[in-house]
Amino acid sequence: MSNMRTILTTKDFMTLEVMYKRCLGCTDPLALILKKKIDSAHVVFPDDLPGDVASLNSRVAFSVNERNIDTRVLTHEHINYPVGFSLPVTTRRGLALLGLVEGQAFVVSNADGSEERIILEKVFFQPQAARREWEAMNRPKTPAERRSALKVLPGGNCDFRYLLRSAPNDRADRGPSTA
């Protein structure tokens, strides 16, 4: 197994702790991976998670033993998504990807004793990063930011004196009075 450090959000860390407590005393093949992830975890708040880290509900590209690259969404459990869309963290590969940084690898042992080297190639979408972007776009703007949004376009040759002269004044004839 890999001895590299993983980065987990507080929620992802608690999810792994619960999964590990549920498999204590049984021969769950994920117990060793869970223990390794928990022991090597650097836990951060969701707002502090870098955008290139795989977290729950992230859409990631990964390769196994440096073969074909596959793209999936890391989910907590099997969800009714189309086949091949999600990769639950209740599987060896899904659990191995959780908390990895782009380019980082995690080695897991299969039931037959063979090893798989799982590499996180790319994080296409991460909920925490998407939320930060959305909040930044929708936060109230300061007066200085609002002013900078106005642009003066060249070519607007309008004589404002003409507009002022053609405006009706109070002495102008307004037509027949109403009786």
ZAZAPA-667212 format. One record per atom (N, C-alpha, C): residue in one letter; x, y, z. Coordinates in steps of 0.05 Angstrom, whole numbers, plus 5000, padded with zeros to 4 digits. Example, Ala and Ser with C-alpha at 12.3 -4.5 7.8 and 13.67 -1.06 7.14 Angstrom:
a526448865156/a524649105156/a526449345156/s525749555142/s527349795143/s525850015157/
//
This chain:
m501649765000/m500050005000/m501750255000/s500650464990/s502050714989/s502250845017/n504450985022/n504651125047/n504351425043/m503251505021/m502851795015/m500651905032/r500752165037/r498752305053/r496352365036/t493952335047/t491552405033/t490352655046/i488752805031/i487453045041/i484452995040/l483253015064/l480352955066/l478953195079/t476453235070/t474753435084/t473853305110/t472853475128/t471853365153/t469653165149/k467853215129/k465653035123/k466752765112/d468652785093/d469752535082/d471152375103/f472652515121/f474052375142/f472052225161/m469852365168/m467852235186/m466552005172/t466152025146/t464951805131/t466751565132/l469351605128/l471251375130/l471451265158/e471351435178/e471351325206/e468951155211/v466551235202/v464151075206/v464450805191/m465350815166/m465750575151/m467750385165/y469850495176/y471850335190/y470650205215/k469150365231/k467950255255/k465950035249/r464650055226/r462649845219/r464049585211/c466549605201/c467849355192/c469849245213/l470049365236/l471749255257/l470748985266/g472548795269/g471848525278/g470948345256/c470748445232/c469948275209/c472248275189/t471948105170/t474148075150/t473548235125/d472748485129/d472248665107/d474848735092/p474948685066/p477348745051/p478049045050/l476149215057/l476649505057/l477849605083/a477849435104/a478849525130/a481649635129/l483449495115/l486249575114/l486549845099/i485049875077/i485150125062/i484050355079/l481850305093/l480550505110/l482550595132/k483750405145/k485750465166/k487950635155/k489050565132/k491250715119/k490350995113/k487951025101/k486951295094/k486551465119/i485351355140/i484851505165/i487551585178/d489451405179/d491951455192/d493651665177/s493351675151/s495051855135/s493652105127/a491152145138/a489552375129/a490452645140/h490452835123/h490753115131/h487853235128/v486553285150/v483753365149/v483553675148/v481853765129/v481454055125/v478554115123/f477854365128/f475054455124/f474454455094/p471954425086/p471254415058/p472254665042/d472154895054/d473055145041/d476055145036/d477554985050/d480454985048/d481454755030/l479654595019/l480554365003/l481454474975/p483954404967/p484854484941/p483054364919/g482854504896/g481154414875/g482054174860/d484554084864/d485553844850/d485653594867/v483953594888/v483753364907/v481053224902/a481052964902/a478552804898/a477052784924/s474652884924/s472852864948/s470352724940/l468552664959/l466052544952/l464552724933/n463252604913/n461652734892/n463452884872/s466052834872/s467752944852/s467752774826/r467952904803/r468252764778/r471152754771/v472252504770/v475152464767/v475752284744/a478152314734/a479352124714/a481551984728/f481751714724/f483751554737/f484651334719/s486951224725/s487850984711/s488750774731/v488550524722/v489350294738/v491650164725/n493950144739/n496350034728/n497250164702/e496750424701/e497550604679/e496450504652/r494050394653/r492650314628/r490550534622/n488450454608/n486450644598/n485350814621/i484851064614/i483751254633/i480751234633/d479551234657/d476651214661/d475751464676/t473251544672/t472151784685/t469651694701/r469551764726/r467351694744/r466851914764/v464551894777/v463852074800/v464051904825/l465652004845/l466051854870/l463551904887/t462151684894/t459751694909/t460051534935/h458251584954/h458451434979/h457551154976/e455351114962/e454350844958/e453350814929/h452550574922/h451350534896/h448850704894/i448750874874/i446451044870/i445350984842/n442851044838/n441550974812/n442551154790/y445051164785/y446151304762/y446351104739/p446751204714/p447151024692/p449750854697/v449750614686/v452050434690/v454550574680/g456650564696/g459250674689/g459550974696/f457551084709/f457651374716/f458951414743/s458451244762/s459451294789/s461351074798/l462951144818/l464750954830/l464550994860/p463150804874/p462750844903/p465350814918/v465550954940/v467950924958/v467750674975/t465650524971/t465350264984/t466750044967/t468150124946/t469749934930/t472650014934/r474449824928/r477349874931/r478250114915/r477550124890/r478450334873/r477350604881/g474750614887/g473550874896/g474750974922/l475250794941/l476450864966/l479350954962/a480750824944/a483550894939/a483751184928/l481851264911/l481851524898/l481251754918/l479551694938/l478651904956/l481052034971/g481252294968/g483352444982/g485952474967/l486152354943/l488652384928/l488752654913/v491152744908/v491652984892/v492252894864/e491553054844/e492152984816/e495052894813/g495352674799/g498052564795/g498952364817/q497552364839/q498252184861/q497151904857/a498551704867/a497751424863/a497351294891/f495651084890/f495150924914/f495150634906/v496550464920/v496750184913/v494950024931/v493249854919/v491449684935/v491949394928/s491549214947/s491848924942/s489148804937/n488948644916/n486448504910/n486248244927/a483948114925/a483447874940/a485447654932/d486247654907/d488147444897/d491047504903/g491547734917/g494247804924/g495647994904/s494448024881/s495648204861/s495148494870/e496848674861/e496648954868/e495749124844/e494249324850/e493349524830/e494449794838/r495649934820/r496550204824/r494550394812/i493050544829/i490950714820/i491951004820/i491951134797/i492951404795/i490651604789/l490551814805/l488552024799/l489752204778/e488552194754/e489552344731/e488652634732/k485952674737/k484852944735/k482352964751/v481853194764/v479353244778/v477853444760/f475753354747/f474153524730/f472153704745/f471053594766/f469153744782/f469453664811/q469453874828/q469553824857/q467454004870/p465653894885/p463454054897/p464454294913/q466554254928/q467554474945/q468554704928/a470054644908/a471154854890/a468954994875/a466954834866/a464754954851/a463155144869/r462755074894/r461255244913/r462855504918/r465455484921/r467055724925/r466855914901/e466955804877/e466655964853/e463956094851/w461855944858/w459056054857/w458856284877/e459856244902/e459656444922/e461256694914/a463556664902/a465056894893/a463657054872/m462256914854/m460757054832/m458357194843/n457057084864/n454557194873/n454757354899/r457057414908/r457257574932/r456657864925/p455658014945/p454958294939/p457558444931/k457258614912/k459558764902/k459859024917/t462259114920/t462859364933/t462259584912/p461859834922/p461360054903/p463560084882/a466060034889/a468260064870/a468059844848/e467259604856/e466859394836/e464559454817/r462359564829/r460059634812/r460859854792/r462360044800/r463160264782/r464860154759/s466659974765/s468359874744/s466859704724/a464359634729/a462859484710/a461759664688/l461659924692/l460660104671/l462960164651/k462160164626/k464160214605/k463160444587/v464960624580/v464260834561/v465160734533/l463160724515/l463760624488/l464360864470/p466460834454/p467161054435/p465161064412/g464961304400/g463361334376/g460561434383/g459961514406/g457361614413/g457361914411/n457462024386/n457562304382/n454762424384/c453962494407/c451262604411/c451662884423/d450263074411/d450363354420/d448263394441/f449063394467/f447163414488/f445863694489/r447163904478/r445964164478/r443464164460/y443464014438/y441163984421/y438863864436/l439463654452/l437263524467/l436063724488/l437763884500/l436764074519/l435064294506/r435864384482/r434364594468/r431664494459/s431464244452/s428964144441/s427064054462/a427864074487/a426063994508/a423864194511/p421364114516/p419164304519/p419564474545/n418864724542/n419064894566/n416164964575/d416065104597/d413365164609/d411865364592/r413265534576/r411865744561/r410865644534/a411565414527/a410765314500/a407865274499/d406665304475/d403765264471/d403164964474/r401464894492/r400764614496/r398164534482/g397164694466/g394664634453/g392264744467/p389864664457/p387464774470/p387164674499/s386064854515/s385664784543/s383164604545/t383164454565/t380764284570/t378764434586/a376264404579/a374264554592/a372764394612/
//
